[in-house]
Amino acid sequence: MFKNPADIGRLLDGLDKAGLPELPEEVDLDAKDRLTGSEIRSLILGRELNGGGAWIDKGTSWVQQNFLCDAIPKVQTTCGAIFRNPAGTPERHNEYTAVFRFDRFEFSTVK
């Protein structure tokens, strides 16, 4: 767990310099559908989300490079990528896919 969000940035930079992939090999999503940091920020931060996964109701979320990072006190700190789901709909709550280290789920934003 990282107490300082800047530590995650240094870790991500180090992993990139070491040539490690940003995402697990089994991620089968199209890179063209991946959201940038600014897109994640405007889509998720301060918005209500609907869909699968355990959304944080206590903790902190922020954007680090092109990742959404979440820190849940005394539980974990993790970062994941967000992808558009071209076939998703608001009604099925699957317009986007979040890929974290140990979790993957679909969601939509509540308008």
PyMOL commands that set and color helices and strands:
alter all, ss='L'
color gray80, all
select helices_A, chain A and resi 5-17+31-33+37-44
alter helices_A, ss='H'
color red, helices_A
select strands_A, chain A and resi 49-51+60-64+67-72+76-84+96-99+104-109
alter strands_A, ss='S'
color yellow, strands_A
deselect
rebuild
show_as cartoon
